[in-house]
């Protein structure tokens, strides 16, 4: 099938979203604490930036009702979800008070820490950058955890699983 070319813009938002949706991402829940209590949000905009020092990034839409909580935070945690945690991801996608009735811990900064995720990165904010209709948050990782399991993936507007880790053509980095 031939590739379709277009210039992204206001009248081509759907096509642009469809093109972005061709890139599969992991699913995360970002958490922080405010004076009103814990706040969390599901995000797929997570990426590694640097190994030395350990820095990660994620972005939050300016339209989000939880935007101010994260734009003002000094500390946050990124929780990478396992394939079996779809319901947890949906819970935090819908509601900022998704902590109601949920067991969780806290780190020294009071940031809520979810258990049983595939990996977790506790972060101190190092920068925030304008990213159009999003704010790009960079955090230095101060602690990390991990466990074995399959990741929860998001692509083309759907959640799913990775079929396996076979490596017929191992990529060289």
DSSP file (Angstrom, degrees, kcal/mol; ACC not computed):
  #  RESIDUE AA STRUCTURE BP1 BP2  ACC     N-H-->O    O-->H-N    N-H-->O    O-->H-N    TCO  KAPPA ALPHA  PHI   PSI    X-CA   Y-CA   Z-CA
    1    1 A X              0   0    0      0, 0.0     2,-0.0     0, 0.0     0, 0.0   0.000 360.0 360.0 360.0 131.5    0.0    0.0    0.0
    2    2 A X        -     0   0    0      1,-0.1     2,-0.2     0, 0.0     0, 0.0  -0.324 360.0-106.0 -69.6 151.6    1.5    3.4   -0.9
    3    3 A X        -     0   0    0      1,-0.0     2,-0.5    -2,-0.0    -1,-0.1  -0.491  28.2-135.2 -75.5 148.0    2.3    5.9    1.8
    4    4 A X        -     0   0    0     -2,-0.2     2,-0.3     2,-0.0    -1,-0.0  -0.916  17.4-155.4-106.7 126.9   -0.1    8.9    2.1
    5    5 A X        +     0   0    0     -2,-0.5     2,-0.3     2,-0.0     0, 0.0  -0.796  22.6 152.4-104.1 146.1    1.5   12.4    2.5
    6    6 A X        -     0   0    0     -2,-0.3     2,-0.6     9,-0.0    -2,-0.0  -0.975  44.1-111.9-160.5 163.4   -0.1   15.4    4.1
    7    7 A X        -     0   0    0     -2,-0.3     9,-0.1     0, 0.0     5,-0.1  -0.920  39.4-124.8-102.8 115.9    0.8   18.6    6.0
    8    8 A X        +     0   0    0     -2,-0.6     2,-0.3     7,-0.1     5,-0.1  -0.284  52.5 127.3 -60.3 143.7   -0.4   18.4    9.6
    9    9 A X  S >  S-     0   0    0      1,-0.0     3,-2.1     0, 0.0     7,-0.2  -0.961  73.0 -65.7-177.8-179.7   -2.6   21.3   10.7
   10   10 A X  G >  S+     0   0    0      1,-0.3     3,-0.8    -2,-0.3    -2,-0.1   0.828 130.2  48.9 -54.6 -36.0   -6.0   22.0   12.3
   11   11 A X  G 3  S+     0   0    0      1,-0.2    -1,-0.3     2,-0.1     3,-0.1   0.526 113.5  47.6 -83.5  -4.2   -7.9   20.6    9.4
   12   12 A X  G <> S+     0   0    0     -3,-2.1     4,-2.3     1,-0.1    -1,-0.2   0.039  70.3 121.3-122.3  24.5   -5.8   17.3    9.4
   13   13 A X  H <> S+     0   0    0     -3,-0.8     4,-2.8     1,-0.2     5,-0.2   0.894  74.9  51.5 -57.3 -43.7   -5.9   16.5   13.2
   14   14 A X  H  > S+     0   0    0      1,-0.2     4,-2.5     2,-0.2    -1,-0.2   0.929 111.4  46.7 -62.2 -45.4   -7.5   13.1   12.7
   15   15 A X  H  > S+     0   0    0      2,-0.2     4,-2.4     1,-0.2    -1,-0.2   0.897 112.4  50.7 -63.6 -39.5   -4.9   12.0   10.1
   16   16 A X  H  X S+     0   0    0     -4,-2.3     4,-2.5     2,-0.2    -2,-0.2   0.926 110.8  48.4 -64.2 -44.6   -2.1   13.3   12.2
   17   17 A X  H  X S+     0   0    0     -4,-2.8     4,-2.3     1,-0.2    -2,-0.2   0.908 111.0  51.7 -60.9 -41.2   -3.4   11.3   15.2
   18   18 A X  H  < S+     0   0    0     -4,-2.5     4,-0.4    -5,-0.2    -2,-0.2   0.906 109.7  49.0 -62.2 -41.5   -3.7    8.2   13.0
   19   19 A X  H >< S+     0   0    0     -4,-2.4     3,-1.2     1,-0.2    -2,-0.2   0.920 112.3  47.9 -64.6 -43.2   -0.1    8.6   11.9
   20   20 A X  H >< S+     0   0    0     -4,-2.5     3,-2.0     1,-0.2    -2,-0.2   0.863 102.7  64.9 -63.8 -34.9    1.1    9.0   15.5
   21   21 A X  T 3< S+     0   0    0     -4,-2.3   135,-1.6     1,-0.3    -1,-0.2   0.608  83.6  74.6 -65.6 -12.1   -1.0    5.9   16.4
   22   22 A X  T <  S+     0   0    0     -3,-1.2     2,-0.7    -4,-0.4    -1,-0.3   0.650  82.5  80.6 -73.0 -14.4    1.2    3.8   14.2
   23   23 A X  S <  S-     0   0    0     -3,-2.0     2,-0.2    -4,-0.2   133,-0.1  -0.848  80.3-142.6 -96.0 113.3    3.9    4.1   16.9
   24   24 A X        -     0   0    0     -2,-0.7     2,-0.3   131,-0.1   131,-0.2  -0.535  23.6-176.2 -75.0 139.0    3.2    1.6   19.7
   25   25 A X  E     -A  154   0A   0    129,-2.4   129,-2.5    -2,-0.2     2,-0.1  -0.865  26.3-108.7-128.5 164.1    3.9    2.9   23.2
   26   26 A X  E     -A  153   0A   0     -2,-0.3     2,-0.4   127,-0.2    20,-0.2  -0.378  35.0-117.9 -79.3 170.9    3.9    1.5   26.7
   27   27 A X        +     0   0    0    125,-1.1    54,-2.8    54,-0.3     2,-0.3  -0.955  34.8 177.8-117.2 132.2    1.2    2.7   29.2
   28   28 A X  E     -CD  43  80B   0     15,-2.6    15,-2.6    -2,-0.4     2,-0.5  -0.862  25.4-141.9-127.4 161.5    2.1    4.5   32.4
   29   29 A X  E     -CD  42  79B   0     50,-2.0    50,-2.4    -2,-0.3     2,-0.4  -0.999  19.0-156.1-119.9 126.1    0.4    6.1   35.4
   30   30 A X  E     -CD  41  78B   0     11,-3.0    11,-2.0    -2,-0.5     2,-0.3  -0.862  14.2-170.9-101.0 134.8    2.1    9.3   36.6
   31   31 A X  E     +CD  40  77B   0     46,-2.4    46,-2.1    -2,-0.4     2,-0.3  -0.927  13.8 158.5-127.1 151.9    1.5   10.2   40.2
   32   32 A X  E     -C   39   0B   0      7,-2.3     7,-2.6    -2,-0.3     2,-0.4  -0.918  32.5-115.5-152.6 177.3    2.2   13.3   42.4
   33   33 A X  E     -C   38   0B   0     42,-0.4     2,-0.2    -2,-0.3     5,-0.2  -0.965  25.8-178.1-124.6 141.9    0.9   14.8   45.6
   34   34 A X  E >   -C   37   0B   0      3,-2.4     3,-1.4    -2,-0.4    35,-0.0  -0.733  47.9 -95.6-123.8 175.0   -0.9   18.1   46.1
   35   35 A X  T 3  S+     0   0    0      1,-0.3     3,-0.1    -2,-0.2    -1,-0.0   0.791 128.0  53.9 -62.0 -26.0   -2.2   19.9   49.2
   36   36 A X  T 3  S-     0   0    0      1,-0.3    -1,-0.3     0, 0.0     2,-0.3   0.530 123.8 -95.9 -85.3  -6.9   -5.6   18.4   48.3
   37   37 A X  E <   -C   34   0B   0     -3,-1.4    -3,-2.4     2,-0.0    -1,-0.3  -0.785  66.5 -13.6 125.2-168.9   -4.1   14.8   48.2
   38   38 A X  E     -C   33   0B   0     -2,-0.3     2,-0.3    -5,-0.2    -5,-0.2  -0.375  53.5-168.7 -73.8 148.1   -2.7   12.4   45.7
   39   39 A X  E     +C   32   0B   0     -7,-2.6    -7,-2.3    -2,-0.1     2,-0.3  -0.991   6.5 177.4-134.7 141.9   -3.3   12.8   41.9
   40   40 A X  E     -C   31   0B   0     56,-0.6     2,-0.3    -2,-0.3    -9,-0.2  -0.979   6.8-174.5-143.5 157.6   -2.6   10.4   39.1
   41   41 A X  E     -C   30   0B   0    -11,-2.0   -11,-3.0    -2,-0.3     2,-0.4  -0.989  27.1-120.2-151.6 142.0   -3.1   10.3   35.3
   42   42 A X  E     +C   29   0B   0     50,-0.7     2,-0.3    -2,-0.3   -13,-0.2  -0.681  40.5 171.9 -81.9 135.0   -2.6    7.6   32.6
   43   43 A X  E     -C   28   0B   0    -15,-2.6   -15,-2.6    -2,-0.4     3,-0.1  -0.998  34.4-172.1-145.4 145.3    0.0    8.7   30.0
   44   44 A X  S    S+     0   0    0     -2,-0.3   -18,-0.2   -17,-0.2   110,-0.1   0.183  70.9  93.8-116.3  14.3    1.7    7.1   27.1
   45   45 A X        +     0   0    0     14,-0.3     2,-0.3   -17,-0.1    -1,-0.1  -0.009  56.0 129.1 -95.8  29.3    4.1   10.0   26.5
   46   46 A X        +     0   0    0    -20,-0.2     2,-0.3    12,-0.2    12,-0.2  -0.619  26.5 160.0 -89.1 142.0    6.9    8.5   28.6
   47   47 A X  E     -E   57   0B   0     10,-2.2    10,-2.6    -2,-0.3     2,-0.3  -0.989  39.9-111.0-156.5 153.5   10.5    8.2   27.3
   48   48 A X  E     +E   56   0B   0     -2,-0.3     8,-0.2     8,-0.2     3,-0.1  -0.663  30.2 175.0 -80.5 140.6   14.0    7.8   28.6
   49   49 A X  E     +     0   0B   0      6,-2.7     2,-0.3     1,-0.4     7,-0.2   0.748  61.0   3.6-111.7 -46.9   16.3   10.9   28.0
   50   50 A X  E   > -E   55   0B   0      5,-2.0     5,-2.2     1,-0.1    -1,-0.4  -0.999  39.1-160.8-148.1 142.5   19.6   10.1   29.7
   51   51 A X  E   5S+E   54   0B   0     -2,-0.3     2,-0.3     1,-0.3     3,-0.3   0.752  85.4  63.8 -89.7 -29.9   21.3    7.3   31.5
   52   52 A X  T   5S+     0   0    0      1,-0.5    -1,-0.3     2,-0.1     2,-0.2  -0.831 120.9  15.8-141.1  98.3   23.9    9.5   33.2
   53   53 A X  T   5S-     0   0    0     -2,-0.3     2,-0.8    -3,-0.2    -1,-0.5   0.572 110.0-118.8 -76.5 161.3   22.4   11.3   34.9
   54   54 A X  E   5 +E   51   0B   0     -3,-0.3    87,-2.7    87,-0.2     2,-0.4  -0.565  47.6 164.7 -73.3 109.7   19.2    9.2   34.9
   55   55 A X  E   < -EF  50 140B   0     -5,-2.2    -6,-2.7    -2,-0.8    -5,-2.0  -0.982  13.5-179.8-130.1 137.7   16.5   11.4   33.3
   56   56 A X  E     -EF  48 139B   0     83,-2.4    83,-2.5    -2,-0.4     2,-0.3  -0.826   9.6-153.3-125.7 167.3   13.1   10.6   31.9
   57   57 A X  E     +EF  47 138B   0    -10,-2.6   -10,-2.2    -2,-0.3     2,-0.3  -0.961  15.7 167.5-139.0 159.8   10.3   12.7   30.4
   58   58 A X  E     - F   0 137B   0     79,-1.8    79,-3.4    -2,-0.3     2,-0.4  -0.939  22.2-135.8-156.3 166.5    6.6   12.6   29.9
   59   59 A X  E     - F   0 136B   0     -2,-0.3     2,-0.4    77,-0.2   -14,-0.3  -0.970   6.1-155.5-134.5 150.7    4.1   15.2   28.8
   60   60 A X  E     - F   0 135B   0     75,-2.0    75,-2.3    -2,-0.4     2,-0.2  -0.972  26.2-114.1-124.9 137.2    0.6   16.3   30.0
   61   61 A X  E >   - F   0 134B   0     -2,-0.4     3,-1.5    73,-0.2    73,-0.3  -0.442  15.2-135.5 -69.3 137.6   -2.0   18.0   27.9
   62   62 A X  T 3  S+     0   0    0     71,-3.0    -1,-0.1     1,-0.3    72,-0.1   0.699 104.2  63.8 -65.7 -18.8   -2.9   21.6   28.9
   63   63 A X  T 3  S+     0   0    0     70,-0.4    -1,-0.3     4,-0.1    71,-0.1   0.614  79.0 111.7 -79.0 -13.5   -6.6   20.6   28.5
   64   64 A X    X   -     0   0    0     -3,-1.5     3,-1.5     1,-0.1     4,-0.3  -0.339  69.6-138.3 -67.5 139.6   -6.4   18.1   31.4
   65   65 A X  T 3  S+     0   0    0      1,-0.3     3,-0.2     2,-0.1     4,-0.2   0.688 108.7  53.2 -65.7 -17.5   -8.2   18.9   34.6
   66   66 A X  T 3> S+     0   0    0      1,-0.2     4,-1.5     2,-0.1    -1,-0.3   0.328  78.4 103.7 -97.9   5.5   -5.1   17.5   36.3
   67   67 A X  H <> S+     0   0    0     -3,-1.5     4,-3.1     1,-0.2     3,-0.4   0.922  77.3  50.4 -55.6 -51.0   -2.7   19.9   34.4
   68   68 A X  H  > S+     0   0    0     -4,-0.3     4,-1.8     1,-0.2    -1,-0.2   0.871 105.8  57.0 -60.0 -38.3   -2.1   22.3   37.3
   69   69 A X  H  4 S+     0   0    0      1,-0.2     4,-0.3    -4,-0.2    -1,-0.2   0.907 116.8  34.3 -59.8 -42.1   -1.3   19.5   39.8
   70   70 A X  H >< S+     0   0    0     -4,-1.5     3,-0.6    -3,-0.4    -2,-0.2   0.842 112.9  58.0 -84.3 -33.8    1.5   18.3   37.5
   71   71 A X  H 3< S+     0   0    0     -4,-3.1    -2,-0.2     1,-0.2    -1,-0.2   0.826 114.9  39.7 -63.4 -29.6    2.6   21.6   36.1
   72   72 A X  T 3< S+     0   0    0     -4,-1.8    -1,-0.2    -5,-0.3    -2,-0.2   0.500  92.9 111.9 -96.4  -5.6    3.3   22.8   39.7
   73   73 A X    <   -     0   0    0     -3,-0.6     3,-0.1    -4,-0.3   -39,-0.1  -0.338  45.9-166.7 -77.0 151.4    4.8   19.6   41.2
   74   74 A X  S    S+     0   0    0      1,-0.2    51,-3.0    50,-0.1     2,-0.3   0.612  78.6  33.2-102.4 -21.7    8.4   19.1   42.2
   75   75 A X  E     + G   0 124B   0     49,-0.2   -42,-0.4   -42,-0.2     2,-0.3  -0.982  64.0 162.0-137.0 146.5    8.3   15.3   42.5
   76   76 A X  E     - G   0 123B   0     47,-1.8    47,-3.2    -2,-0.3     2,-0.4  -0.967  25.0-134.9-154.1 165.7    6.4   12.6   40.6
   77   77 A X  E     -DG  31 122B   0    -46,-2.1   -46,-2.4    -2,-0.3     2,-0.5  -0.986   9.0-149.2-128.6 141.5    6.5    8.9   40.0
   78   78 A X  E     -DG  30 121B   0     43,-2.4    43,-2.5    -2,-0.4     2,-0.6  -0.949  11.7-164.6-110.1 123.5    6.1    7.1   36.7
   79   79 A X  E     -DG  29 120B   0    -50,-2.4   -50,-2.0    -2,-0.5     2,-0.5  -0.946   9.2-149.5-112.7 115.1    4.6    3.6   36.9
   80   80 A X  E     -DG  28 119B   0     39,-2.9    38,-2.3    -2,-0.6    39,-1.0  -0.746  24.1-133.8 -85.3 123.2    5.0    1.3   33.8
   81   81 A X        -     0   0    0    -54,-2.8    71,-2.1    -2,-0.5   -54,-0.3  -0.506   6.0-132.7 -86.3 145.4    2.0   -1.0   33.6
   82   82 A X  B >   -I  151   0C   0     69,-0.3     3,-2.4    34,-0.2    69,-0.3  -0.485  34.0-101.9 -84.7 162.7    1.9   -4.7   33.0
   83   83 A X  G >  S+     0   0    0     67,-2.8     3,-0.6     1,-0.3    68,-0.1   0.778 122.0  57.0 -57.8 -28.5   -0.4   -6.3   30.4
   84   84 A X  G 3  S+     0   0    0     66,-0.3     3,-0.3     1,-0.2    -1,-0.3   0.445  91.6  74.5 -82.7   0.9   -2.7   -7.4   33.2
   85   85 A X  G <>  +     0   0    0     -3,-2.4     4,-2.1     1,-0.2    -1,-0.2   0.032  52.4 119.5-104.8  26.5   -3.2   -3.9   34.5
   86   86 A X  H <> S+     0   0    0     -3,-0.6     4,-2.5     1,-0.2     5,-0.2   0.901  75.3  53.4 -56.6 -43.8   -5.5   -2.5   31.9
   87   87 A X  H  > S+     0   0    0     -3,-0.3     4,-2.2     1,-0.2    -1,-0.2   0.880 107.9  50.7 -62.1 -37.8   -8.3   -1.8   34.4
   88   88 A X  H  > S+     0   0    0      2,-0.2     4,-1.8     1,-0.2    -1,-0.2   0.917 110.1  50.0 -65.6 -42.9   -5.8    0.3   36.5
   89   89 A X  H  X S+     0   0    0     -4,-2.1     4,-1.2     1,-0.2    -2,-0.2   0.910 111.9  47.6 -60.0 -43.5   -4.8    2.3   33.5
   90   90 A X  H  X S+     0   0    0     -4,-2.5     4,-1.6     1,-0.2    -1,-0.2   0.877 106.7  58.4 -65.6 -37.4   -8.4    3.0   32.6
   91   91 A X  H  X S+     0   0    0     -4,-2.2     4,-1.5     1,-0.2    -1,-0.2   0.916 111.0  40.5 -58.4 -45.5   -9.2    4.0   36.2
   92   92 A X  H  < S+     0   0    0     -4,-1.8   -50,-0.7     1,-0.2    -1,-0.2   0.674 109.0  61.1 -81.0 -16.7   -6.6    6.7   36.1
   93   93 A X  H  < S+     0   0    0     -4,-1.2    -1,-0.2   -52,-0.2    -2,-0.2   0.833 111.6  39.4 -72.4 -32.4   -7.5    7.8   32.6
   94   94 A X  H  < S+     0   0    0     -4,-1.6     2,-0.4     1,-0.2    -2,-0.2   0.838 119.5  29.7 -86.0 -35.8  -11.0    8.6   33.7
   95   95 A X    ><  -     0   0    0     -4,-1.5     3,-0.8    -5,-0.2    -1,-0.2  -0.979  47.7-152.5-141.9 136.9  -10.6   10.2   37.1
   96   96 A X  T 3  S+     0   0    0     -2,-0.4   -56,-0.6     1,-0.2     3,-0.3   0.670 103.3  57.4 -74.6 -18.5   -8.1   12.3   39.1
   97   97 A X  T >   +     0   0    0      1,-0.2     3,-1.9   -58,-0.1    -1,-0.2  -0.088  65.9 129.2-101.7  34.8   -9.5   10.8   42.3
   98   98 A X  T <   +     0   0    0     -3,-0.8    -1,-0.2     1,-0.3    -2,-0.1   0.558  55.9  77.5 -66.2  -7.7   -8.7    7.2   41.2
   99   99 A X  T >   +     0   0    0     -3,-0.3     3,-2.7   -61,-0.2    -1,-0.3   0.659  62.8 119.6 -76.0 -15.2   -6.9    6.6   44.5
  100  100 A X  T <  S-     0   0    0     -3,-1.9     3,-0.1     1,-0.3    -3,-0.0  -0.321  92.5  -2.7 -55.9 119.4  -10.3    6.2   46.3
  101  101 A X  T 3  S+     0   0    0      1,-0.2     2,-0.4    -2,-0.1    -1,-0.3   0.513 105.7 124.8  77.2   5.9  -10.3    2.7   47.7
  102  102 A X    <   -     0   0    0     -3,-2.7     2,-0.4    12,-0.0    -1,-0.2  -0.843  59.5-130.7-102.9 131.2   -6.9    1.9   46.2
  103  103 A X        +     0   0    0     -2,-0.4    12,-0.4    -3,-0.1     2,-0.3  -0.643  43.2 149.5 -78.3 132.8   -4.0    0.6   48.3
  104  104 A X        -     0   0    0     -2,-0.4    10,-0.2    10,-0.1     2,-0.1  -0.977  34.0-134.5-156.2 161.9   -0.8    2.5   47.7
  105  105 A X  E     -J  113   0D   0      8,-2.6     8,-2.7    -2,-0.3     2,-0.3  -0.403  17.0-133.9-106.0-172.4    2.4    3.6   49.5
  106  106 A X  E     -J  112   0D   0      6,-0.3     6,-0.2    -2,-0.1     2,-0.1  -0.988   7.9-135.7-142.1 149.4    4.3    6.9   49.5
  107  107 A X    >   -     0   0    0      4,-1.7     3,-2.1    -2,-0.3     6,-0.0  -0.347  47.6 -82.3 -92.0-175.1    7.9    7.9   49.2
  108  108 A X  T 3  S+     0   0    0      1,-0.3    -1,-0.0     2,-0.1    -2,-0.0   0.774 131.4  53.6 -60.5 -27.6    9.7   10.5   51.4
  109  109 A X  T 3  S-     0   0    0      2,-0.1    -1,-0.3   -33,-0.0   -76,-0.1   0.446 119.7-109.5 -85.9  -0.3    8.3   13.3   49.3
  110  110 A X    <   +     0   0    0     -3,-2.1     2,-0.3     1,-0.3    -2,-0.1   0.512  65.9 152.6  85.4   5.2    4.8   12.1   49.8
  111  111 A X        -     0   0    0      1,-0.1    -4,-1.7   -78,-0.1    -1,-0.3  -0.527  51.1-112.2 -71.3 130.5    4.4   10.9   46.2
  112  112 A X  E     -J  106   0D   0     -2,-0.3     2,-0.5    -6,-0.2    -6,-0.3  -0.401  30.4-157.3 -64.2 135.8    1.9    8.1   45.8
  113  113 A X  E     -J  105   0D   0     -8,-2.7    -8,-2.6    -2,-0.1     2,-0.2  -0.968   3.5-149.0-120.6 118.3    3.6    4.8   44.8
  114  114 A X        -     0   0    0     -2,-0.5     3,-0.3   -10,-0.2     2,-0.2  -0.561  16.3-134.3 -82.2 148.3    1.5    2.1   43.1
  115  115 A X  S    S+     0   0    0    -12,-0.4    -1,-0.0    -2,-0.2   -12,-0.0  -0.621  75.6  27.8-100.4 162.3    2.5   -1.5   43.7
  116  116 A X  S    S+     0   0    0     -2,-0.2   -34,-0.2     1,-0.2    -1,-0.2   0.544  77.9 140.0  70.2  10.7    2.8   -4.4   41.2
  117  117 A X        -     0   0    0     -3,-0.3   -36,-0.2     1,-0.1    -1,-0.2  -0.388  65.1-113.6 -75.3 164.9    3.7   -2.3   38.2
  118  118 A X  S    S-     0   0    0    -38,-2.3    29,-2.2     1,-0.3     2,-0.3   0.907  93.5 -10.7 -66.5 -41.9    6.4   -3.6   35.8
  119  119 A X  E     -GH  80 146B   0    -39,-1.0   -39,-2.9    27,-0.2     2,-0.4  -0.983  63.2-156.5-153.0 159.2    8.7   -0.7   36.7
  120  120 A X  E     -GH  79 145B   0     25,-1.9    25,-1.9    -2,-0.3     2,-0.5  -1.000   0.6-162.2-142.2 138.7    8.5    2.5   38.7
  121  121 A X  E     -GH  78 144B   0    -43,-2.5   -43,-2.4    -2,-0.4     2,-0.5  -0.969   7.7-155.6-124.5 114.2   10.7    5.6   38.5
  122  122 A X  E     -GH  77 143B   0     21,-2.8    20,-3.2    -2,-0.5    21,-1.2  -0.794  27.5-169.2 -89.1 129.3   10.6    8.1   41.4
  123  123 A X  E     -GH  76 141B   0    -47,-3.2   -47,-1.8    -2,-0.5     2,-0.5  -0.892  30.4-150.2-130.2 147.8   11.6   11.5   40.0
  124  124 A X  E     -GH  75 140B   0     16,-2.2    16,-2.9    -2,-0.3   -49,-0.2  -0.973  42.1-110.5-108.0 129.4   12.6   15.0   41.0
  125  125 A X  E     + H   0 139B   0    -51,-3.0    14,-0.3    -2,-0.5     3,-0.1  -0.351  39.3 171.2 -62.4 131.4   11.6   17.6   38.4
  126  126 A X  E     -     0   0B   0     12,-2.7     2,-0.3     1,-0.4    13,-0.2   0.608  64.2 -10.3-112.3 -22.1   14.5   19.1   36.6
  127  127 A X  E     - H   0 138B   0     11,-1.4    11,-2.8     2,-0.0    -1,-0.4  -0.977  46.8-152.5-168.5 158.7   12.7   21.1   33.9
  128  128 A X  E     - H   0 137B   0     -2,-0.3     2,-0.4     9,-0.2     9,-0.2  -0.985  20.8-167.4-138.7 133.7    9.4   21.7   32.2
  129  129 A X  E     - H   0 136B   0      7,-2.5     7,-3.0    -2,-0.3     2,-0.2  -0.935  28.0-106.1-126.8 144.6    9.2   22.9   28.6
  130  130 A X  E     + H   0 135B   0     -2,-0.4     5,-0.2     5,-0.2     3,-0.1  -0.485  34.6 175.6 -63.8 130.9    6.5   24.3   26.4
  131  131 A X  E >   - H   0 134B   0      3,-2.3     3,-1.1     1,-0.4     2,-0.5  -0.310  49.7-101.3-133.2  50.0    5.3   21.7   23.9
  132  132 A X  T 3  S+     0   0    0      1,-0.3    -1,-0.4   -71,-0.0   -70,-0.0  -0.548 106.6   3.0  69.3-119.1    2.4   23.4   22.2
  133  133 A X  T 3  S+     0   0    0     -2,-0.5   -71,-3.0    -3,-0.1   -70,-0.4   0.336 133.8  60.5 -83.9   9.8   -0.8   22.0   23.7
  134  134 A X  E <  S-FH  61 131B   0     -3,-1.1    -3,-2.3   -73,-0.3     2,-0.5  -0.901  74.6-133.5-128.6 159.9    1.3   19.9   26.1
  135  135 A X  E     -FH  60 130B   0    -75,-2.3   -75,-2.0    -2,-0.3     2,-0.6  -0.977  22.1-141.3-111.0 126.6    3.9   20.6   28.9
  136  136 A X  E     -FH  59 129B   0     -7,-3.0    -7,-2.5    -2,-0.5     2,-0.5  -0.802  16.8-160.0 -93.2 119.3    7.0   18.4   28.7
  137  137 A X  E     -FH  58 128B   0    -79,-3.4   -79,-1.8    -2,-0.6     2,-0.4  -0.867   5.0-166.1-104.2 127.2    8.1   17.3   32.2
  138  138 A X  E     -FH  57 127B   0    -11,-2.8   -12,-2.7    -2,-0.5   -11,-1.4  -0.935   9.9-177.4-111.1 136.2   11.7   16.1   32.7
  139  139 A X  E     -FH  56 125B   0    -83,-2.5   -83,-2.4    -2,-0.4     2,-0.5  -0.993  26.4-130.5-135.5 140.3   12.6   14.3   36.0
  140  140 A X  E     -FH  55 124B   0    -16,-2.9   -16,-2.2    -2,-0.4     2,-0.5  -0.770  34.2-122.5 -84.8 129.3   15.8   13.0   37.4
  141  141 A X  E     + H   0 123B   0    -87,-2.7   -18,-0.3    -2,-0.5   -87,-0.2  -0.602  33.8 173.9 -77.2 122.7   15.2    9.4   38.6
  142  142 A X  E     +     0   0B   0    -20,-3.2     2,-0.3    -2,-0.5   -19,-0.2   0.609  69.9   8.3-103.0 -18.2   16.1    9.1   42.3
  143  143 A X  E     - H   0 122B   0    -21,-1.2   -21,-2.8     2,-0.0    -1,-0.3  -0.968  64.6-169.6-159.3 149.5   14.8    5.5   42.8
  144  144 A X  E     - H   0 121B   0     -2,-0.3     2,-0.3   -23,-0.2   -23,-0.2  -0.987   2.9-172.1-143.0 151.3   13.6    2.7   40.5
  145  145 A X  E     + H   0 120B   0    -25,-1.9   -25,-1.9    -2,-0.3     2,-0.3  -0.938   8.3 179.7-135.2 159.5   12.0   -0.7   40.8
  146  146 A X  E     - H   0 119B   0     -2,-0.3     2,-0.3   -27,-0.2   -27,-0.2  -0.990   9.1-176.8-156.5 159.7   11.2   -3.5   38.4
  147  147 A X        -     0   0    0    -29,-2.2     2,-0.1    -2,-0.3    -2,-0.0  -0.933  37.7 -90.4-145.9 167.2    9.7   -6.9   38.0
  148  148 A X        +     0   0    0     -2,-0.3     2,-0.2   -29,-0.0   -29,-0.0  -0.459  67.3  99.7 -77.3 154.5    9.2   -9.5   35.3
  149  149 A X        -     0   0    0     -2,-0.1     2,-0.3   -67,-0.0    -2,-0.1  -0.790  69.4 -69.8 151.2 170.3    6.1   -9.4   33.1
  150  150 A X        -     0   0    0     -2,-0.2   -67,-2.8     1,-0.1   -66,-0.3  -0.692  50.2-119.6 -88.0 141.0    4.6   -8.4   29.8
  151  151 A X  B     -I   82   0C   0     -2,-0.3     2,-0.5   -69,-0.3    11,-0.5  -0.468  16.6-121.1 -78.6 151.0    4.0   -4.7   29.1
  152  152 A X        -     0   0    0    -71,-2.1  -125,-1.1  -125,-0.2     2,-0.3  -0.812  38.1-160.0 -84.5 128.5    0.7   -3.1   28.5
  153  153 A X  E     -AB  26 160A   0      7,-2.7     7,-2.0    -2,-0.5     2,-0.4  -0.761  14.5-156.3-114.4 158.2    0.9   -1.4   25.0
  154  154 A X  E     +AB  25 159A   0   -129,-2.5  -129,-2.4    -2,-0.3     2,-0.3  -0.993  25.6 148.0-134.8 125.5   -1.1    1.3   23.3
  155  155 A X  E >   + B   0 158A   0      3,-2.5     3,-2.0    -2,-0.4  -133,-0.2  -0.969  65.1   5.6-156.0 142.4   -1.4    1.7   19.5
  156  156 A X  T 3  S-     0   0    0   -135,-1.6     3,-0.1    -2,-0.3  -134,-0.1   0.816 129.1 -57.9  53.1  35.3   -4.0    2.9   17.1
  157  157 A X  T 3  S+     0   0    0      1,-0.2     2,-0.3  -136,-0.1    -1,-0.3   0.582 118.0 102.8  77.3   9.8   -6.3    3.9   20.0
  158  158 A X  E <   -B  155   0A   0     -3,-2.0    -3,-2.5     0, 0.0     2,-0.3  -0.901  65.7-129.0-126.5 152.5   -6.3    0.4   21.4
  159  159 A X  E     +B  154   0A   0     -2,-0.3     2,-0.3    -5,-0.2    -5,-0.2  -0.699  42.3 141.5 -93.0 152.3   -4.6   -1.4   24.3
  160  160 A X  E     -B  153   0A   0     -7,-2.0    -7,-2.7    -2,-0.3     2,-0.3  -0.948  40.8 -93.5-168.1-170.4   -2.9   -4.7   23.7
  161  161 A X        -     0   0    0     -2,-0.3     2,-0.4    -9,-0.2    -9,-0.1  -0.792  33.7-109.7-118.9 159.7    0.0   -7.1   24.4
  162  162 A X        -     0   0    0    -11,-0.5     3,-0.1    -2,-0.3   -79,-0.0  -0.763  26.6-134.7 -85.8 135.7    3.3   -7.8   22.7
  163  163 A X        -     0   0    0     -2,-0.4     2,-0.3     1,-0.2    -1,-0.1   0.688  65.5 -58.5 -70.4 -17.6    3.2  -11.2   21.0
  164  164 A X        -     0   0    0      2,-0.1    -1,-0.2     1,-0.0     0, 0.0  -0.926  43.0 -94.0 158.8 177.4    6.6  -12.2   22.3
  165  165 A X        +     0   0    0     -2,-0.3     2,-0.1    -3,-0.1    -1,-0.0  -0.090  59.1 147.0-114.8  33.5   10.2  -11.5   22.6
  166  166 A X        -     0   0    0      1,-0.1     2,-0.3     2,-0.0     3,-0.1  -0.428  32.4-158.2 -68.1 147.3   11.6  -13.5   19.7
  167  167 A X    >   +     0   0    0      1,-0.1     3,-0.6    -2,-0.1    -1,-0.1  -0.612  28.3 157.0-129.8  72.2   14.6  -11.9   18.0
  168  168 A X  T 3  S+     0   0    0      1,-0.3     2,-0.4    -2,-0.3    -1,-0.1   0.872  87.3  24.3 -65.0 -33.2   15.0  -13.2   14.5
  169  169 A X  T 3  S-     0   0    0     -3,-0.1    -1,-0.3     2,-0.0     2,-0.1  -0.739  86.7-152.8-131.2  83.3   17.0  -10.1   13.6
  170  170 A X    <   -     0   0    0     -3,-0.6     2,-0.3    -2,-0.4    -3,-0.1  -0.349  18.7-127.2 -60.9 128.6   18.5   -8.7   16.7
  171  171 A X        -     0   0    0     -2,-0.1     2,-0.4     2,-0.0    -1,-0.1  -0.589  15.4-136.9 -79.5 136.5   19.0   -4.9   16.3
  172  172 A X              0   0    0     -2,-0.3    -1,-0.0     1,-0.1     0, 0.0  -0.773 360.0 360.0 -90.6 136.3   22.4   -3.6   17.0
  173  173 A X              0   0    0     -2,-0.4    -1,-0.1     0, 0.0    -2,-0.0   0.387 360.0 360.0-113.5 360.0   22.6   -0.3   19.0
